[in-house]
Amino acid sequence: MLSSNPSPDLKITLRLLVNELKKLNYPKVELVDIISIRIILDYILSDVHLIRIYAPLIKRGFLLISDILGDGLYVKIEPKIIAFEYEFYQNICPDRRQFENRLSEEIRDLLLKK
């Protein structure tokens, strides 16, 4: 996935991944971070122009998800997640509240589906 050029089809892969992790009762803290990254990537992957411009950021997002799913120390991963989100909010995001609201909705759904 990381060796190929990003495409809008990756949105489907991300949704499937998150759905499977929810079914497997993946730890909530890590899952919320994956969902946050997925929401950002979903936005970028919705626009071919953004995909071309931000291909390195897309790949970084997938690497972060891979790190979270792997056995890396979460203390080292969390600053990378914060930097990833910061870059999105500074350079791409049209309305930060829109994304925060979407993340809040997903977290609420996640917590309600115990």
DSSP file (Angstrom, degrees, kcal/mol; ACC not computed):
  #  RESIDUE AA STRUCTURE BP1 BP2  ACC     N-H-->O    O-->H-N    N-H-->O    O-->H-N    TCO  KAPPA ALPHA  PHI   PSI    X-CA   Y-CA   Z-CA
    1    1 A M              0   0    0      0, 0.0     3,-0.3     0, 0.0    61,-0.1   0.000 360.0 360.0 360.0 -39.8    0.0    0.0    0.0
    2    2 A L        +     0   0    0      1,-0.2    61,-0.1    60,-0.1    57,-0.1   0.734 360.0  57.3 -78.3 -21.7    2.8    2.4    0.9
    3    3 A S  S    S+     0   0    0      2,-0.1    -1,-0.2    56,-0.0     2,-0.1   0.709  98.2  72.0 -82.7 -18.9    4.9    1.6   -2.2
    4    4 A S  S    S-     0   0    0     -3,-0.3     3,-0.1     1,-0.1     0, 0.0  -0.428  96.5 -90.0 -90.7 168.6    2.1    2.5   -4.7
    5    5 A N        -     0   0    0     -2,-0.1    -1,-0.1     1,-0.1    -2,-0.1  -0.586  51.1-103.5 -75.6 138.5    0.8    6.0   -5.5
    6    6 A P        +     0   0    0      0, 0.0    -1,-0.1     0, 0.0    49,-0.1  -0.304  45.9 177.6 -61.7 144.3   -2.1    7.1   -3.3
    7    7 A S    >   -     0   0    0     -3,-0.1     3,-2.0     1,-0.0     4,-0.2  -0.951  46.1-103.1-142.4 162.7   -5.6    6.9   -4.8
    8    8 A P  T >  S+     0   0    0      0, 0.0     3,-1.8     0, 0.0     4,-0.4   0.751 112.7  74.9 -57.7 -23.3   -9.1    7.5   -3.7
    9    9 A D  T >> S+     0   0    0      1,-0.3     4,-1.2     2,-0.2     3,-1.0   0.744  78.2  73.8 -62.1 -22.5   -9.6    3.7   -3.4
   10   10 A L  H <> S+     0   0    0     -3,-2.0     4,-2.4     1,-0.3    -1,-0.3   0.741  81.6  70.8 -65.1 -21.3   -7.5    3.8   -0.2
   11   11 A K  H <> S+     0   0    0     -3,-1.8     4,-2.2    -4,-0.2    -1,-0.3   0.897  97.8  49.8 -59.7 -39.4  -10.5    5.4    1.5
   12   12 A I  H <> S+     0   0    0     -3,-1.0     4,-2.6    -4,-0.4    -1,-0.2   0.923 109.1  51.1 -65.4 -44.8  -12.3    2.0    1.2
   13   13 A T  H  X S+     0   0    0     -4,-1.2     4,-2.4     1,-0.2    -2,-0.2   0.906 110.3  49.8 -59.2 -43.1   -9.3    0.2    2.7
   14   14 A L  H  X S+     0   0    0     -4,-2.4     4,-2.5     2,-0.2    -1,-0.2   0.918 110.6  49.1 -63.9 -43.6   -9.2    2.6    5.6
   15   15 A R  H  X S+     0   0    0     -4,-2.2     4,-2.5     1,-0.2    -2,-0.2   0.922 112.1  48.7 -62.1 -43.7  -12.9    2.2    6.4
   16   16 A L  H  X S+     0   0    0     -4,-2.6     4,-2.4     2,-0.2    -1,-0.2   0.912 110.9  51.1 -62.6 -42.5  -12.6   -1.6    6.2
   17   17 A L  H  X S+     0   0    0     -4,-2.4     4,-2.4    -5,-0.2    -2,-0.2   0.944 111.7  45.9 -59.6 -49.6   -9.6   -1.5    8.5
   18   18 A V  H  X S+     0   0    0     -4,-2.5     4,-2.2     1,-0.2    -2,-0.2   0.909 112.1  51.7 -62.8 -42.3  -11.3    0.6   11.1
   19   19 A N  H  X S+     0   0    0     -4,-2.5     4,-2.1    -5,-0.2    -1,-0.2   0.912 111.2  47.5 -61.0 -42.4  -14.5   -1.5   11.0
   20   20 A E  H  X S+     0   0    0     -4,-2.4     4,-1.8     2,-0.2    -2,-0.2   0.898 110.4  51.9 -66.1 -40.4  -12.4   -4.7   11.5
   21   21 A L  H  <>S+     0   0    0     -4,-2.4     5,-2.6     1,-0.2    -1,-0.2   0.881 108.6  51.5 -64.3 -37.1  -10.5   -3.2   14.4
   22   22 A K  H ><5S+     0   0    0     -4,-2.2     3,-1.6     1,-0.2    -1,-0.2   0.928 109.0  50.4 -63.2 -44.4  -13.8   -2.2   16.0
   23   23 A K  H 3<5S+     0   0    0     -4,-2.1    -2,-0.2     1,-0.3    -1,-0.2   0.841 109.5  51.5 -61.7 -33.3  -15.1   -5.8   15.7
   24   24 A L  T 3<5S-     0   0    0     -4,-1.8    -1,-0.3    -5,-0.1    -2,-0.2   0.371 112.8-120.7 -85.3   5.2  -11.9   -7.1   17.3
   25   25 A N  T < 5 -     0   0    0     -3,-1.6    -3,-0.2     1,-0.1     3,-0.1   0.909  39.4-167.0  53.7  45.8  -12.3   -4.7   20.2
   26   26 A Y      < -     0   0    0     -5,-2.6    -1,-0.1     1,-0.2     5,-0.1  -0.306  40.2 -75.6 -59.1 146.0   -9.0   -3.0   19.5
   27   27 A P     >  -     0   0    0      0, 0.0     4,-2.4     0, 0.0     5,-0.2  -0.181  43.1-132.7 -51.0 132.6   -7.8   -0.8   22.4
   28   28 A K  H  > S+     0   0    0      1,-0.2     4,-2.7     2,-0.2     5,-0.2   0.851  99.1  54.5 -60.4 -42.0   -9.9    2.4   22.3
   29   29 A V  H  > S+     0   0    0      1,-0.2     4,-1.6     2,-0.2    -1,-0.2   0.946 114.5  40.4 -61.5 -47.8   -7.0    4.9   22.7
   30   30 A E  H  > S+     0   0    0      1,-0.2     4,-2.2     2,-0.2    -1,-0.2   0.885 114.0  54.1 -66.8 -38.4   -5.1    3.6   19.7
   31   31 A L  H  X S+     0   0    0     -4,-2.4     4,-2.7     1,-0.2    -2,-0.2   0.888 105.1  53.7 -64.3 -39.3   -8.3    3.1   17.7
   32   32 A V  H  X S+     0   0    0     -4,-2.7     4,-2.5     2,-0.2    -1,-0.2   0.903 109.0  49.3 -62.5 -40.4   -9.3    6.8   18.3
   33   33 A D  H  X S+     0   0    0     -4,-1.6     4,-2.3    -5,-0.2    -2,-0.2   0.910 111.2  49.1 -65.0 -40.7   -5.9    7.8   16.9
   34   34 A I  H  X S+     0   0    0     -4,-2.2     4,-2.7     2,-0.2    -2,-0.2   0.911 111.3  49.9 -63.9 -41.4   -6.4    5.6   13.9
   35   35 A I  H  X S+     0   0    0     -4,-2.7     4,-2.5     2,-0.2    -2,-0.2   0.906 109.2  51.9 -63.4 -41.5   -9.8    7.0   13.3
   36   36 A S  H  X S+     0   0    0     -4,-2.5     4,-1.8     2,-0.2    -2,-0.2   0.928 112.1  45.5 -60.2 -45.5   -8.4   10.6   13.5
   37   37 A I  H  X S+     0   0    0     -4,-2.3     4,-2.9     1,-0.2     5,-0.2   0.905 111.7  53.3 -64.1 -41.1   -5.8    9.7   10.9
   38   38 A R  H  X S+     0   0    0     -4,-2.7     4,-2.9     1,-0.2    -2,-0.2   0.897 106.3  51.9 -62.1 -40.4   -8.5    8.1    8.8
   39   39 A I  H  X S+     0   0    0     -4,-2.5     4,-1.7     2,-0.2    -1,-0.2   0.917 112.8  45.5 -62.5 -43.0  -10.7   11.1    8.9
   40   40 A I  H  X S+     0   0    0     -4,-1.8     4,-2.1     2,-0.2    -2,-0.2   0.945 115.5  45.6 -64.9 -48.4   -7.8   13.3    7.7
   41   41 A L  H  X S+     0   0    0     -4,-2.9     4,-3.2     1,-0.2    -2,-0.2   0.874 108.3  58.1 -64.2 -36.4   -6.7   10.9    5.0
   42   42 A D  H  X S+     0   0    0     -4,-2.9     4,-0.5    -5,-0.2    -1,-0.2   0.905 107.4  47.6 -58.8 -42.4  -10.3   10.5    3.9
   43   43 A Y  H >< S+     0   0    0     -4,-1.7     3,-0.9     2,-0.2    -2,-0.2   0.945 115.1  44.0 -64.4 -48.2  -10.5   14.2    3.3
   44   44 A I  H >< S+     0   0    0     -4,-2.1     3,-1.5     1,-0.2     7,-0.3   0.909 111.3  53.9 -64.7 -41.5   -7.3   14.3    1.3
   45   45 A L  H 3< S+     0   0    0     -4,-3.2    -1,-0.2     1,-0.3    -2,-0.2   0.556  95.1  71.1 -72.3  -6.4   -8.1   11.2   -0.7
   46   46 A S  T << S+     0   0    0     -3,-0.9     2,-0.4    -4,-0.5    -1,-0.3   0.534  96.3  55.7 -83.9  -6.6  -11.4   12.8   -1.7
   47   47 A D    <>  -     0   0    0     -3,-1.5     4,-2.4    -4,-0.2     5,-0.2  -0.966  66.7-155.0-134.5 117.2   -9.6   15.2   -4.0
   48   48 A V  H  > S+     0   0    0     -2,-0.4     4,-2.0     1,-0.2     5,-0.2   0.857  99.0  54.3 -58.4 -37.3   -7.2   14.2   -6.8
   49   49 A H  H  > S+     0   0    0      1,-0.2     4,-2.1     2,-0.2    -1,-0.2   0.928 109.7  46.2 -63.5 -45.2   -5.5   17.5   -6.6
   50   50 A L  H  > S+     0   0    0      1,-0.2     4,-3.1     2,-0.2    -2,-0.2   0.870 108.3  57.7 -64.8 -36.4   -4.9   17.2   -2.9
   51   51 A I  H  < S+     0   0    0     -4,-2.4     4,-0.3    -7,-0.3    -1,-0.2   0.935 108.6  45.7 -59.2 -46.1   -3.7   13.6   -3.4
   52   52 A R  H >< S+     0   0    0     -4,-2.0     3,-0.6     1,-0.2    -2,-0.2   0.920 117.9  42.3 -63.7 -44.2   -1.0   14.8   -5.8
   53   53 A I  H 3< S+     0   0    0     -4,-2.1    -2,-0.2     1,-0.2    -1,-0.2   0.907 124.1  34.7 -69.7 -41.8    0.1   17.7   -3.6
   54   54 A Y  T 3X S+     0   0    0     -4,-3.1     4,-2.3     1,-0.2     3,-0.3   0.013  72.9 124.3-109.4  27.9    0.1   15.8   -0.3
   55   55 A A  H <> S+     0   0    0     -3,-0.6     4,-2.4    -4,-0.3     5,-0.2   0.889  77.6  52.4 -54.4 -41.8    1.2   12.2   -1.3
   56   56 A P  H  > S+     0   0    0      0, 0.0     4,-2.2     0, 0.0    -1,-0.2   0.890 109.4  49.4 -63.6 -35.8    4.0   12.3    1.2
   57   57 A L  H  > S+     0   0    0     -3,-0.3     4,-2.2     2,-0.2    -2,-0.2   0.890 109.5  52.2 -68.2 -38.3    1.6   13.2    4.0
   58   58 A I  H  X S+     0   0    0     -4,-2.3     4,-2.1     2,-0.2    -1,-0.2   0.941 110.6  47.2 -60.7 -47.9   -0.8   10.4    2.9
   59   59 A K  H  X S+     0   0    0     -4,-2.4     4,-2.3     1,-0.2    -2,-0.2   0.893 110.0  53.1 -62.8 -39.0    2.1    7.9    3.1
   60   60 A R  H  X S+     0   0    0     -4,-2.2     4,-2.3     2,-0.2    -1,-0.2   0.890 106.9  53.2 -62.6 -38.4    3.1    9.3    6.5
   61   61 A G  H  X S+     0   0    0     -4,-2.2     4,-2.1     2,-0.2    -2,-0.2   0.915 109.8  47.0 -62.0 -43.6   -0.5    8.8    7.7
   62   62 A F  H  X S+     0   0    0     -4,-2.1     4,-2.4     2,-0.2    -2,-0.2   0.871 110.4  53.0 -67.0 -36.1   -0.4    5.1    6.6
   63   63 A L  H  X S+     0   0    0     -4,-2.3     4,-2.7     2,-0.2    -2,-0.2   0.895 107.9  51.8 -64.0 -39.1    3.0    4.7    8.3
   64   64 A L  H  X S+     0   0    0     -4,-2.3     4,-2.6     2,-0.2    -2,-0.2   0.928 109.3  48.7 -62.4 -45.1    1.5    6.0   11.5
   65   65 A I  H  X S+     0   0    0     -4,-2.1     4,-2.5     1,-0.2    -2,-0.2   0.920 111.4  50.6 -60.5 -42.5   -1.3    3.6   11.3
   66   66 A S  H  X S+     0   0    0     -4,-2.4     4,-1.7     1,-0.2    -2,-0.2   0.908 110.3  49.8 -61.3 -42.5    1.2    0.8   10.7
   67   67 A D  H  <>S+     0   0    0     -4,-2.7     5,-0.8     2,-0.2    -2,-0.2   0.906 110.5  50.0 -62.2 -41.9    3.2    2.0   13.7
   68   68 A I  H  <5S+     0   0    0     -4,-2.6    -2,-0.2     1,-0.2    -1,-0.2   0.916 113.7  45.0 -63.5 -42.9    0.1    2.0   15.9
   69   69 A L  H  <5S+     0   0    0     -4,-2.5    -1,-0.2    -5,-0.2    -2,-0.2   0.750 110.0  69.0 -72.9 -23.3   -0.9   -1.5   14.8
   70   70 A G  T  <5S-     0   0    0     -4,-1.7    -3,-0.1    -5,-0.2    -4,-0.0   0.097 103.4 -93.2 -79.8-162.2    2.7   -2.7   15.2
   71   71 A D  T   5S+     0   0    0      2,-0.1    -3,-0.1     3,-0.0    -4,-0.1   0.041  72.7 136.7-107.6  27.3    4.6   -3.1   18.5
   72   72 A G      < -     0   0    0     -5,-0.8     2,-0.4     1,-0.1     5,-0.0  -0.299  67.9 -90.6 -69.8 157.6    6.2    0.3   18.6
   73   73 A L    >>  -     0   0    0      1,-0.2     3,-1.3     2,-0.0     4,-1.2  -0.564  30.2-146.1 -70.5 124.0    6.4    2.3   21.8
   74   74 A Y  H 3> S+     0   0    0     -2,-0.4     4,-2.6     1,-0.3    -1,-0.2   0.787  96.0  66.1 -65.1 -26.4    3.3    4.5   21.9
   75   75 A V  H 34 S+     0   0    0      1,-0.2    -1,-0.3     2,-0.2    -2,-0.0   0.817 106.3  42.8 -63.8 -29.6    5.2    7.2   23.6
   76   76 A K  H <4 S+     0   0    0     -3,-1.3     4,-0.5     2,-0.1    -1,-0.2   0.733 114.7  50.2 -86.4 -24.3    7.3    7.6   20.5
   77   77 A I  H >X S+     0   0    0     -4,-1.2     4,-1.9     2,-0.1     3,-0.7   0.874  96.7  67.6 -80.9 -39.4    4.3    7.4   18.1
   78   78 A E  H 3X S+     0   0    0     -4,-2.6     4,-2.4     1,-0.3     5,-0.2   0.865  97.5  51.5 -55.1 -44.5    2.0   10.0   19.8
   79   79 A P  H 3> S+     0   0    0      0, 0.0     4,-2.2     0, 0.0    -1,-0.3   0.859 109.2  52.5 -62.3 -31.6    4.2   13.0   19.0
   80   80 A K  H <> S+     0   0    0     -3,-0.7     4,-2.2    -4,-0.5    -2,-0.2   0.874 108.4  50.1 -69.6 -36.6    4.2   11.9   15.3
   81   81 A I  H  X S+     0   0    0     -4,-1.9     4,-2.7     2,-0.2     5,-0.2   0.923 110.8  49.2 -65.3 -44.5    0.4   11.7   15.4
   82   82 A I  H  X S+     0   0    0     -4,-2.4     4,-2.6     1,-0.2    -2,-0.2   0.909 111.8  48.6 -61.7 -42.8    0.2   15.2   16.8
   83   83 A A  H  X S+     0   0    0     -4,-2.2     4,-2.4     2,-0.2    -1,-0.2   0.891 110.9  51.4 -64.8 -39.2    2.7   16.5   14.2
   84   84 A F  H  X S+     0   0    0     -4,-2.2     4,-1.9     2,-0.2    -2,-0.2   0.940 113.1  44.1 -61.7 -48.9    0.6   14.8   11.4
   85   85 A E  H  X S+     0   0    0     -4,-2.7     4,-2.8     1,-0.2     5,-0.2   0.904 112.3  53.3 -63.1 -41.6   -2.6   16.4   12.7
   86   86 A Y  H  X S+     0   0    0     -4,-2.6     4,-2.5     1,-0.2     5,-0.2   0.924 107.3  50.6 -60.7 -45.4   -1.0   19.8   13.1
   87   87 A E  H  X S+     0   0    0     -4,-2.4     4,-2.4     1,-0.2     5,-0.4   0.905 111.9  48.6 -60.1 -41.3    0.3   19.8    9.6
   88   88 A F  H  X>S+     0   0    0     -4,-1.9     5,-2.6     1,-0.2     4,-2.4   0.950 113.2  45.7 -62.6 -49.4   -3.2   19.0    8.3
   89   89 A Y  H  <5S+     0   0    0     -4,-2.8    -2,-0.2     1,-0.2    -1,-0.2   0.843 117.8  44.2 -66.0 -32.8   -4.8   21.7   10.4
   90   90 A Q  H  <5S+     0   0    0     -4,-2.5    -1,-0.2    -5,-0.2    -2,-0.2   0.879 128.3  21.6 -76.9 -38.8   -2.2   24.3    9.4
   91   91 A N  H  <5S+     0   0    0     -4,-2.4    -3,-0.2    -5,-0.2    -2,-0.2   0.695 133.8  15.7-108.9 -22.5   -2.0   23.6    5.7
   92   92 A I  T  <5S+     0   0    0     -4,-2.4    -3,-0.2    -5,-0.4    -4,-0.1   0.745  84.7 106.6-123.4 -41.5   -5.1   21.8    4.4
   93   93 A C      < -     0   0    0     -5,-2.6     3,-0.2     1,-0.1   -53,-0.0  -0.208  41.3-168.4 -58.9 122.1   -8.0   22.0    6.7
   94   94 A P  S    S+     0   0    0      0, 0.0     2,-0.3     0, 0.0    -1,-0.1   0.830  83.2   9.8 -77.4 -31.8  -10.8   24.3    5.6
   95   95 A D    >>  -     0   0    0      1,-0.1     4,-1.1     2,-0.0     3,-0.8  -0.801  61.3-163.2-153.3 102.3  -12.6   24.2    9.0
   96   96 A R  H 3> S+     0   0    0     -2,-0.3     4,-2.5     1,-0.3     3,-0.3   0.856  91.4  59.5 -57.4 -38.5  -11.0   22.6   12.0
   97   97 A R  H 3> S+     0   0    0      1,-0.2     4,-3.0     2,-0.2    -1,-0.3   0.875  98.6  58.8 -59.5 -37.9  -14.4   22.4   13.8
   98   98 A Q  H <> S+     0   0    0     -3,-0.8     4,-1.9     1,-0.2    -1,-0.2   0.917 110.9  41.2 -57.4 -44.7  -15.8   20.2   11.0
   99   99 A F  H  X S+     0   0    0     -4,-1.1     4,-2.4    -3,-0.3    -2,-0.2   0.881 114.0  51.3 -73.7 -38.8  -13.1   17.6   11.6
  100  100 A E  H  X S+     0   0    0     -4,-2.5     4,-2.5     2,-0.2    -2,-0.2   0.895 110.9  49.5 -64.8 -39.0  -13.2   17.8   15.4
  101  101 A N  H  X S+     0   0    0     -4,-3.0     4,-2.3    -5,-0.2    -2,-0.2   0.905 110.6  49.8 -64.8 -41.4  -17.0   17.3   15.2
  102  102 A R  H  X S+     0   0    0     -4,-1.9     4,-2.1    -5,-0.2    -2,-0.2   0.911 112.3  47.5 -63.9 -42.2  -16.6   14.3   12.9
  103  103 A L  H  X S+     0   0    0     -4,-2.4     4,-2.6     2,-0.2    -2,-0.2   0.909 110.4  52.5 -65.1 -41.5  -14.0   12.8   15.3
  104  104 A S  H  X S+     0   0    0     -4,-2.5     4,-2.6     1,-0.2    -2,-0.2   0.903 108.9  50.4 -60.5 -41.4  -16.3   13.5   18.3
  105  105 A E  H  X S+     0   0    0     -4,-2.3     4,-2.6     2,-0.2    -1,-0.2   0.921 111.5  47.5 -62.3 -44.1  -19.2   11.7   16.5
  106  106 A E  H  X S+     0   0    0     -4,-2.1     4,-2.3     2,-0.2    -2,-0.2   0.892 112.4  49.4 -66.2 -39.1  -17.0    8.7   15.7
  107  107 A I  H  X S+     0   0    0     -4,-2.6     4,-2.5     2,-0.2     5,-0.2   0.926 111.0  49.9 -65.2 -43.5  -15.7    8.5   19.3
  108  108 A R  H  X S+     0   0    0     -4,-2.6     4,-2.2     1,-0.2    -2,-0.2   0.930 112.0  47.7 -60.3 -45.8  -19.2    8.7   20.7
  109  109 A D  H  X S+     0   0    0     -4,-2.6     4,-1.3     1,-0.2    -1,-0.2   0.896 111.5  51.7 -60.9 -39.8  -20.3    5.9   18.4
  110  110 A L  H  < S+     0   0    0     -4,-2.3    -2,-0.2     1,-0.2    -1,-0.2   0.908 112.5  44.4 -64.2 -43.2  -17.3    3.9   19.4
  111  111 A L  H  < S+     0   0    0     -4,-2.5     3,-0.4     1,-0.2    -1,-0.2   0.820 111.7  52.7 -73.4 -30.8  -18.0    4.3   23.1
  112  112 A L  H  < S+     0   0    0     -4,-2.2     2,-0.8     1,-0.2    -1,-0.2   0.743  98.1  67.5 -76.3 -23.0  -21.7    3.6   22.8
  113  113 A K     <        0   0    0     -4,-1.3    -1,-0.2     1,-0.2    -2,-0.1  -0.336 360.0 360.0 -94.2  52.9  -21.2    0.3   20.9
  114  114 A K              0   0    0     -2,-0.8    -1,-0.2    -3,-0.4    -2,-0.1   0.483 360.0 360.0 -73.3 360.0  -19.6   -1.6   23.8
